[in-house]
Amino acid sequence: MFERLEGVGLPRLAGQRERVKLWNVSRHYHCAIVGTCFTPEDMAWLCRRLKLVMAPGTRDYDIHRTFVEQAGVPGPAAKLMTKRLDEKFSGEIRRFAREKTAEGWAALWEAAVASGNVAPAFWALVGHAGVPDELRVRAYSEVHMLSHLMGGENRRSLRANQELNRRCAELAERLARTERASVERVAEKDARIRALEQELAQARATLAAREAAAREAAAPARNTRLEKELAVLRRRVTAERMRARLAEGEVERLHRLLDGASARPKRAPAGEGAVAIPMDAFERERAAALPAAAATPRDLGGQSILYVGGRPNLMPHIRAAVESRNGCLLHHDGGVEKATRCLEGLVERADVVVCPIDCISHDACLQVKGLCRRMRKRFMPIRSSGATSFTRALGALGTPGGGDPAEMADGNGAAAVTAP
């Protein structure tokens, strides 16, 4: 085939850069030119411009063969095809026209093949009058082989596409089956949930009715039993709290004794005179309170005692004294660490408000007094914040018929008036 092509060169025209028409190119190249340089869109454009009407069932090969035959005849079809190619590949044609040597044209062709831009370079090379026949035959052979390679690749792609289409259809069918099964399972679960909810509602209604009937039947006996149990538990809690407070006080006393012993100077030898360590004010106060605490405590009858102010280190003894008399102690420090806005709630919960006037701010005392007056609560100011004064005040509270609510004696025997 190469021997046949080598003898069929293009006519040498005046000037190396002149282009030749399609019908002047050897017929051996027309099939490659039409098959490589014309796309199906170009074929459709040519048919519209030439007003060609294809019969039904015309194959692409028939259209290809028709234009290959028309390419060798200098008629309207060949002229229109030449014009289409020159306009479509004008840029590549100009690049080939700027070269003057066979090496330059070969380099342009190799670059086009490497980049995949074969169709423009093939027409620019075949239609150039100055290109040697050897280079033109080489380009034709490479295009011919590329057509075979592309055909094989197209066949492989077609088989792969067919396999992918079949796989896609199988997956679509499997997905549809899965979706149908999922919808059925969801519907079944919804129905089961509705049935269970109905059963649960019926069971709850039955249980509520049974519980109501049982409560109505066992209310009197159970209330009596619960009241007895509550009274026993309250006594136990009061006793345990008193033991705990006394134990805390004893531990605190022992800690102070240990601290005093570590700070106490060494005892002089016998006969040289021993130094006696005086008892501090807290120990004297506690020692004075012991006889009162040891006495038979008065029953407060479950009253809530609000103690506003005082010293923090005396609070365990004060709480134990209240709880040992069957009372409940509420405490507020008068605004040192706790906010005074909490006083209103505490006064509302208390039955009696005790306020040591020697250890509380003037504003807090007036606020407590005003709250007691407004809520008609019993207000007991005592002059001393010591445990003895508070214990005596509790004794006055617990004394049966012990004094008018508007007048009580504080820890020093002075009269104190509650809020009117």
SETOR-408659 format. One record per residue (C-alpha): y, z negated, x negated. Coordinates in steps of 0.05 Angstrom, whole numbers. Each point is the difference from the previous one (the first is absolute). Example, Ala and Ser with C-alpha at 12.3 -4.5 7.8 and 13.67 -1.06 7.14 Angstrom:
# residues 2
Y, Z, X
-90, -156, -246
69, 13, -27
# end
This chain:
# residues 420
Y, Z, X
0, 0, 0
47, -16, -57
-13, 69, -30
22, 32, 65
63, -42, 4
21, 12, -72
10, 74, 10
42, -10, 62
68, -22, -25
67, 3, 34
46, 60, -13
49, -14, -55
69, 0, 31
66, 2, -34
15, -71, -21
-50, -56, -11
30, -45, 54
-7, 48, 59
-46, -20, 57
-52, 46, 31
-15, 7, 74
-64, -25, 30
-28, 69, 12
12, 18, -74
-44, -58, -22
-73, 18, -12
-43, -5, 63
-47, -45, -39
53, -55, 4
18, 7, 73
-57, -45, 26
19, -55, -48
74, 7, 16
-9, -1, 75
-51, -56, -2
39, -44, -49
73, 13, 14
0, 7, 76
-13, -60, 44
-23, 2, 73
72, -12, 20
22, 61, -41
-54, 42, 34
24, -22, 68
72, 17, -20
-21, 69, -24
-37, 13, 66
61, -19, 40
47, 43, -42
-48, 60, 1
-15, -13, 74
-74, -1, -12
-44, -25, 57
-68, -25, -22
-59, 9, 47
-34, -62, 26
-53, -26, -48
34, 29, -62
-21, -39, -61
44, -22, -58
-39, 46, -45
17, 60, 44
74, -17, -5
-6, -9, -76
-35, 67, -8
52, 35, 43
58, -23, -43
-38, 14, -65
-8, 72, 23
73, 5, 21
23, -29, -67
-19, 65, -37
37, 46, 48
76, 6, -8
13, -12, 73
36, -53, 42
-54, -52, -10
0, 6, -77
76, -1, -3
4, -61, 45
-54, -35, -41
38, 15, -65
65, -26, 29
-35, -63, 25
-31, -14, -69
65, 13, -38
40, -46, 45
-53, -54, 2
-11, -3, -76
69, 19, -25
6, -60, -45
-65, 13, -37
17, 74, -4
65, -17, -36
-36, -45, -50
-49, 55, -18
57, 51, -4
36, -42, -53
-61, 4, -47
-9, 61, -46
-65, -15, -37
-72, -5, 20
-3, -70, -29
56, -23, 46
-33, 30, 62
-66, -32, -20
33, -68, -8
33, 6, 69
-67, 19, 31
-37, -58, -34
53, -49, 24
-5, 27, 71
-76, -7, 0
5, -71, -28
50, -20, 54
-38, 35, 57
58, 48, 13
-46, 61, -6
23, 45, 58
74, 9, -22
-19, 10, -73
-55, 50, 17
47, 46, 39
55, -8, -52
-49, 19, -55
-37, 57, 36
64, 31, 27
36, -1, -68
0, 69, -32
1, -26, -71
-59, -48, 2
-59, 25, -43
-64, 20, 36
-40, -52, -38
42, -57, 28
-2, 30, 70
-76, 5, -4
-4, -72, -25
42, -24, 58
-42, 39, 50
-65, -29, -28
26, -71, 4
25, 10, 71
-67, 30, 18
-37, -60, -27
49, -48, 33
-16, 33, 66
-74, -13, -12
14, -72, -20
46, -11, 59
-53, 30, 46
-52, -48, -26
48, -58, 6
18, 21, 70
-73, 2, 19
-11, -70, -29
62, -24, 36
-24, 31, 65
-67, -35, -7
35, -66, -17
46, 9, 60
-59, 13, 45
-34, -62, -25
63, -41, 8
9, 26, 70
-71, -18, 18
9, -69, -31
66, -9, 36
-33, 17, 66
-56, -51, -13
51, -53, -18
42, 15, 62
-62, -6, 44
-20, -65, -34
70, -27, 8
0, 18, 74
-67, -36, 9
27, -60, -37
63, -2, 42
-40, 5, 65
-46, -56, -23
60, -43, -20
33, 11, 67
-64, -19, 35
-7, -63, -42
71, -21, 13
-8, 10, 74
-64, -40, -1
34, -56, -39
59, -1, 48
-47, -6, 59
-38, -56, -34
65, -36, -16
23, 5, 72
-66, -28, 24
3, -57, -50
72, -16, 19
-21, -4, 74
-58, -46, -18
46, -43, -43
52, -6, 56
-54, -20, 49
-29, -51, -49
69, -29, -13
14, -6, 74
-67, -35, 12
11, -47, -59
70, -17, 23
-26, -16, 70
-55, -44, -28
48, -36, -47
49, -12, 57
-55, -29, 44
-26, -43, -57
70, -26, -15
11, -18, 72
-67, -36, 3
5, -38, -66
76, -11, -3
2, -74, 22
-58, -25, -42
21, 41, -61
72, -23, 4
-22, -73, 1
-46, 11, -59
52, 38, -39
52, -54, 12
-47, -52, -27
-17, 42, -61
74, 13, -11
16, -74, 2
-56, -16, -50
23, 56, -46
72, -24, 3
-20, -70, -20
-41, 27, -57
57, 44, -24
49, -58, 3
-47, -45, -39
-14, 54, -52
74, 15, -8
16, -74, -10
-55, -6, -52
26, 62, -35
72, -24, 0
-20, -68, -27
-42, 32, -53
58, 45, -20
46, -60, -4
-50, -38, -43
-8, 59, -46
75, 6, -7
6, -74, -14
-54, 4, -54
35, 60, -31
64, -39, -4
-36, -60, -30
-32, 46, -52
67, 32, -16
32, -69, -5
-55, -25, -46
8, 60, -47
75, -13, -4
-7, -77, -4
11, -31, -69
-59, -34, -34
-14, -72, 23
22, -52, -49
-52, -48, -27
-15, -62, 40
50, -55, -11
56, 47, -22
22, 12, 72
-22, 57, 46
49, 50, 30
-8, 8, 76
11, 69, 29
42, -5, 63
-25, 34, 63
43, 60, 20
34, 8, 67
-55, 45, 28
-55, -51, -16
41, -56, 31
11, 42, 62
-75, 17, 4
-19, -73, -12
47, -21, 56
-31, 52, 45
-72, -21, -12
3, -62, 45
29, 41, 57
-53, 55, -10
-55, -52, -4
21, -28, 67
-31, 25, 64
34, 68, 12
31, 15, 67
-26, 59, 39
52, 56, 6
-39, 34, 55
-1, 68, -33
76, 6, -6
31, 49, -50
48, -33, -49
50, 46, -34
24, -30, -66
63, 35, -26
21, -13, -72
-30, -55, -44
-32, 1, -68
-56, 49, -14
-42, -51, -39
-3, -46, 60
-25, 53, 49
-75, -13, -11
9, -74, 19
44, 17, 60
-51, 53, 24
-57, -50, -7
38, -53, 38
12, 48, 58
-70, 28, 3
-31, -69, -4
38, -17, 64
-28, 60, 38
63, 41, -10
20, 68, -29
53, 6, -55
48, 58, -5
46, 3, -61
62, 37, -21
36, -14, -66
69, 7, 32
16, 67, -32
-18, -12, -73
-57, 52, -3
-11, 16, 74
52, 37, 41
37, -42, 52
-11, 55, 52
-72, -26, 6
25, -67, 26
8, 24, 72
-73, 18, 6
-23, -65, -32
45, -42, 45
-27, 36, 61
-72, -16, -21
15, -74, -17
0, -60, 47
41, -45, -47
47, 21, -57
7, -50, -58
57, 11, -50
13, -43, -62
75, 2, -8
-2, -19, -74
-39, 63, -20
25, 59, 42
62, 44, 0
55, -15, 49
-4, 70, 31
-75, -4, 11
6, -68, 32
54, 24, 48
-41, 63, 17
-62, -41, 15
40, -49, 43
30, 58, 39
-68, 32, 11
-29, -66, 25
59, -9, 48
-9, 71, 27
-76, -5, 7
1, -73, 22
-45, -22, -57
-3, -71, -26
42, -6, -64
-12, -59, -49
45, -4, -61
-24, -51, -51
42, -25, -58
-53, 3, -54
-48, 56, -19
-51, -50, -26
-71, -6, 27
14, -71, 26
57, 22, 44
-41, 58, 29
-60, -45, 12
43, -50, 38
30, 56, 41
-71, 24, 17
-17, -72, 21
60, 0, 46
-22, 67, 29
-71, -22, 12
19, -68, 30
-18, 0, 74
65, -4, 38
34, -8, -67
74, 12, 14
41, 49, 38
-5, 74, -21
75, 0, -14
-3, -58, -50
-49, -15, -56
2, -43, -63
-2, 35, -67
-34, -25, -63
55, -51, -15
6, -28, 70
63, 37, 19
6, 33, 68
-2, 77, 3
19, 41, 62
-36, 64, 18
35, 62, 24
27, -7, 71
# end
